[in-house]
Amino acid sequence: MGKELPLVSEHAEDKGGEPLKRYVYCRVFCQRDNSPPLRLLCDFLKARGQAAIISPNIDETALDEWAWVQMALGYDKNRKPIQLFCLRDRGSYKDLYEQEKKQFLELLSVYDDVEPQLIRAHIASSRFILTTRIDEKDITEEGYDFNGWILQFYQEQCHGIVQIDGIGFYSPKGDLVIDLSDGAEDDGRSR
């Protein structure tokens, strides 16, 4: 778990040179020191009627790890799972964590409203970033709901702020407070 972190450019091209946007990335910038073990997330999902499908190749003890990096959680055996990545302010992928944090701080620096400055301060003091990656070509409404529950867990349990590529940032109450749907964040950086 965590040896490979396949963060793919959202701006890949197909063989004809046309943009091929295949993945949607969602992030929760969390201020808690550590990410909870995945077993707590699975229990949270189960309590909400969501059965997380975990690969049978995963050692059960891995679900109790605090320092996990990468995991796939399925919501339907006939669909691709949602990929979860946890980038921390320490450890193997600290450089990716710092890169993501820097990019979003720069993105928000052009806004002078109160909400963007509050979110910018929140990101600046975050300790880890939970990222979900959804295959846009293989997701259903149930999958989007499943992803929403994952984001909510980290938002509530880890004092997090949610960001969804192509949409924007959400308040803890679930209101869109920074709209980035006009392409403002579509600046060609890799994810």
N, C-alpha and C positions, 0 to 999 in steps of 0.2 A: 504494500500500500504506500503510495507516495513516491515511488522511484521515478516516475515519469509524469510530467505535468504538461499535457499536450494543449497548450493555449494556442489556438489557431487564429490566424488573422481573419477578422470578420470581412475583410475586403479581398478574399481570394477570388480568382477568376476561373471561369470554365474554359474549355479548349478553344472557344470562339472569341475569347477576350472579354466576354460579358461578365460583369460583377456577379458573383455567386454568394449571396448572403444566406448562409445555411444555419447559423447558430444565433440564438438570442442569449445574451449574457445579462444576468441579474446579480446585483451585489448587495450585501449588507455590511456597512462599515460599522464594526463593533468596538465598543469601548471596554468591554469586560477583558480581564487579563488573559483568560484562556477560553478556547472553544469547548463547549460541553462534549462529552463522549457521544458518539453517534447513537448509542442505545437510548439516550434521553430523547433525541430527536425522533427515533422510531416509536418510542412510547407516546410522545406528543401526537404523532401522526395517527397512531392506533386509537388514541382517545378521541380523535376527530373522525373516526370511521375510515381512515386511510391506511391501507395495508402496504407497507414498504416492501418491495421485493428486493432481497439482497442475494447476490450471487452465492451459490452453494460452495464456491471455492474460497470464500472469505472465512477466516478463522473467527469463531465467535468472540474470542478475547479481544479481537481488533475493535469490536464495537464499544469496548470499555476504555479505549485509548483516548487520552486528552490531546495528544500531539498528532492527530491524524492529519493528512495532507490532501488525499484524494479518495473519493468514493463514488460509486454509481448506485443510485436508488431507483428502482423501477416502480411504476404505478400500474402497469398492464403488461402481462407476459408477452403480448403481441406487439409491443411498442418498445422503441429504444429507451433506455433509462435516462434519467436526468443526472448529469455529472455534477458533483460537488467538489469544490476546491477550497482549501483553507490556507490563506497566505498570512503569515504572522510577522510581527515586528522583530522576530528572532528566529534562528534556525535556517534550514536549507534554502528556503525560498524567500529569504528576507529581501533580496534584491528585487524580486518581482513585486513583493508587497510595497516596497518604497517607490517603485516605478508607477504602479497603479495609483497610489496615494498622491504622488506628485502630479500625475496627469489630471486627476480630478480636482486637485487644489488649483492648478493652472486654469482649468476649464471654468471654475467658479469665480476666479479672480476678476473676471470682466463684469460681473454683476455687482451692483452696489445696493440692492435692496436688503432688507433685514433678513429674510429667510435664507438667501444664498450665503450670507455671511455667517449665520448660525450653523448652517450645514457645513460650511467650510471649516469652522472651528471644531465641529464634531469630527469631521474627517481627519483634521490635524491631530486630534487626540485619540484616534482609533488605535487599537492594539492588534486587530486582525480583520481580514476581509473574507467573508464567506461569499463565494461566487458559485452560481448555478449556471450551467450551460445546457440549453435546450436545443435539440435538433428541430428547427422550425418546419422541416418537411415531414416530420414523423410525430408531431405532437397533436393531442386531442384536447378538447375542453377539460376533460378529467385531468390531463397532464398539466395544463395551466393551473388548475385548482390545486393539484398536488404541489406544484412549485410554489404557489402562493402560501400554502401552509408551511413549507420549509422556510420561506422568507419571514413569515410571521413569527415562527419559533425563534429565529435568531434576532429579530427585531425586539421581541419581548424579553427573551432570556439573557441577551448580551448587550442591552442598551444600544441597539443598532438603528441606522438610518438606511432605508432601502433606495436603491438606484436601479433602474431598468433601462438598458440601452434602447435608444430610439424613442423613449418616453420621457424619463426624467427622474427627479427625486421626490420621495413621498415623506410626509410627516408621520410621526408615530400614530396619528389617528387615521392614517390611510388616505389623506388628501394629497393630491399632486401639488407640490409647492414650487417646484422648478421644472418648467416644461422645456424639454430638450428635443421635442419631436420635430422641430423645424430644421434638423440637420446640424444644429450647433455643435453636437458632440461627434459628428461624423467627419472626423478630421484625418482619417487614414492611419491612425495608430493601431498597433496590434494589440490583441487582447489575450 
